[in-house]
Amino acid sequence: MRNAEISIQLELLPELESQLSTEALRLNLPLSEYILRVLSIRKVLSNPPKTGAELVAYWQSKGVINSRPDISVYLERALPPTPIIV
């Protein structure tokens, strides 16, 4: 099966359009891109990862892990400081 793009026109109820627009705006995405993302995760929503390992495997399969080289959070800054016992 070939990957082919198709164009679909949706008529949304005003309340649903408002909700989707609000969520898209919060993520700084165009409404059309946000709707594509929502549709693309439908399989995950019906069978979500049940363990941390499954979640990491899912993130890896989607290219999320190491996808943001502009974020430079070091482990030392991410963890709470080690208490000093006197």
N, C-alpha and C positions, 0 to 999 in steps of 0.2 A: 504494500500500500504506500503510495507516494504522499509526501507531505505537501499539501496544497492549501493555500490561503483562500478563505471564503469570506464574504462580507455578509453580515446579518444586521438587519435593522430591528431593534427591540422597542416595543411600546411598554414602558414601565409605568406602574401606578406612581402618582406624584410622591407619595410617602416613601416608597422604595427608592425612587430616584434620589430623593433628598438624603436618605440614609447612606446610599452608596456614594453619593457626591461628597458627603461629609467625611466618610472614611477615606476616600481617595484624596481629598484635600489634606487630611491629617497626615497622610503618607507622602504628600507632595507628588502625587501621580495624576495624570489625566484620567478621567472617568473610564474611558475605553480600556486603558491599560490595567486599571484596577479590576474591572470586570473580567478581563482575560485571566488575571491572576486568580481571582475567586474561582473561575471555572476550571482552571488547571489543577487546583488542589482538591477537587471533589473526591478523588480516589482516597486521598489521605484522610479526609473527613469521615468517610465511611469505614475506614479501617486504620485508625490512628496508631502510631508507634506505642507499644506497651511498656517498653523498657528504655533506659537511657541509651543502651547500645543500638537499639532499633532507631531511636531518634537521631543519633549521630550518623548512622548508616544512611538514613534518609537525607540529612543535611549534606553529607558527602555526595550522594547521588545527584543532588540538585546544584552542586557547586558552591554551596554557601560557605563551607569551611575554607578559610584562607582566601575568601573572595574580597576582603576589604583591607588591602595593604596600607590604606591611608589611616587606619586605626592602629595606634601603637600603644596598646595597654600592656604593660609588663605585669607578670605574675606578682611581683613584689608589691605593685601598686593596687592590684586587684584583691589581694588578701588582706584581712585585718592584721595589724601589727602583732607580733608575738609578745605576750606579756613578760615583763621582767620580774622574776621572783627574787625577793631579797631575803 
